[in-house]
Amino acid sequence: MVEHVGVTDELIGIRHYLHQHPERSFKEVETSAYLARLLRGHGIDVLDTTLETGVVALIEGEVPGPRIALRAVRRLKGRSSRQ
């Protein structure tokens, strides 16, 4: 069964915050900290890593089963990842 997740005011607020606080590629230190705080605020376990940027979190289901990994990278249209 697939549940539909609607766009909430919280998600809209996150989007606005991220757009109002841009950081250069590969220098997203504050963005990473912001997202880690949000995840922790929802009871999601954020793992300690040696990464300067990025967030690794563990979301456990209620029953044993297959696992997946998700990696999200956003590129601005018309800009290379080195800009």
C-alpha positions as CSV (number, residue, x, y, z in Angstrom):
1,M,0.0,0.0,0.0
2,V,1.4,3.4,-1.0
3,E,0.4,6.5,1.0
4,H,0.2,9.9,-0.6
5,V,2.3,12.5,1.2
6,G,0.9,15.9,0.6
7,V,2.8,19.2,0.5
8,T,2.5,20.6,4.0
9,D,3.1,24.1,5.3
10,E,6.3,22.7,6.9
11,L,7.7,21.5,3.6
12,I,6.8,24.9,2.0
13,G,8.6,26.6,4.8
14,I,11.7,24.4,4.4
15,R,11.8,25.2,0.7
16,H,11.5,28.9,1.4
17,Y,14.2,28.8,4.0
18,L,16.6,26.9,1.7
19,H,16.0,29.4,-1.1
20,Q,16.6,32.4,1.2
21,H,19.9,30.9,2.6
22,P,21.8,29.7,-0.5
23,E,25.3,28.2,-0.2
24,R,27.9,27.4,-2.8
25,S,28.1,23.9,-4.1
26,F,30.1,21.5,-1.9
27,K,30.0,24.2,0.9
28,E,26.5,23.6,2.2
29,V,27.6,23.4,5.9
30,E,24.6,25.5,7.2
31,T,22.2,23.7,5.0
32,S,23.4,20.3,6.3
33,A,23.1,21.5,9.9
34,Y,19.6,22.8,9.2
35,L,18.4,19.6,7.6
36,A,19.9,17.5,10.5
37,R,18.0,19.6,13.0
38,L,14.8,19.1,11.1
39,L,15.3,15.3,11.0
40,R,16.1,15.1,14.7
41,G,13.1,17.2,15.4
42,H,11.0,14.5,13.8
43,G,12.7,11.8,15.9
44,I,14.9,10.6,13.0
45,D,18.3,9.3,14.0
46,V,21.0,11.4,12.3
47,L,24.3,9.5,12.2
48,D,27.6,11.1,13.0
49,T,30.0,11.1,10.0
50,T,33.2,12.8,8.9
51,L,31.3,14.5,6.1
52,E,31.7,18.3,5.9
53,T,28.4,18.6,4.1
54,G,25.5,16.2,3.7
55,V,23.4,14.3,6.1
56,V,23.1,10.6,6.8
57,A,20.0,9.5,8.7
58,L,18.6,6.1,9.7
59,I,14.9,5.6,9.3
60,E,13.8,2.3,10.6
61,G,10.5,0.6,9.8
62,E,8.3,-1.2,12.2
63,V,8.9,-4.7,10.6
64,P,12.0,-6.3,9.2
65,G,12.4,-6.3,5.5
66,P,14.3,-5.0,2.5
67,R,16.3,-1.8,2.9
68,I,17.0,1.1,0.5
69,A,19.4,3.9,0.3
70,L,18.4,7.4,-1.0
71,R,20.8,9.9,-2.3
72,A,19.5,13.3,-3.4
73,V,21.5,15.9,-5.2
74,R,19.9,19.1,-6.6
75,R,21.5,20.9,-9.5
76,L,20.4,24.3,-10.6
77,K,19.3,24.4,-14.2
78,G,22.1,25.6,-16.4
79,R,24.8,25.5,-13.7
80,S,27.5,22.9,-13.4
81,S,28.2,21.2,-10.1
82,R,31.6,23.1,-9.9
83,Q,30.0,26.6,-9.7
